[in-house]
Amino acid sequence: MTADLNEIVEEIITALGSTLPTPVTITTDTNITRDLGLDSLAVMDFVMVLEDKFDVSIPLERIAEVETIGDLARTIQDLRGRA
């Protein structure tokens, strides 16, 4: 992973840590819905937080492709590169 991608992952983990009811070990392979138990509404709320934090807009079709924290970080990195 690049330094930029590592920073994005760390920001995601930090943001997630404050929204999860119990502490969980989060890695790039962590599945957002299965491992973290987030429902679709919680995922959308979390995505909005990340959009504000990274100043990007994540299209719904891109969100549908995201399964893991690593996928999410790469999506954000890609969208930031287009800005």
Buried (B, 14 or more C-beta within 10 A) or exposed (E): EEEEBEEBBEBBBEBBEEEBEEEEEBEBEBEBEEBBEBEEEBBEEBBEBBBEBBEBEBEEEBBEEBBBBBBBBBBBBEBEEEE
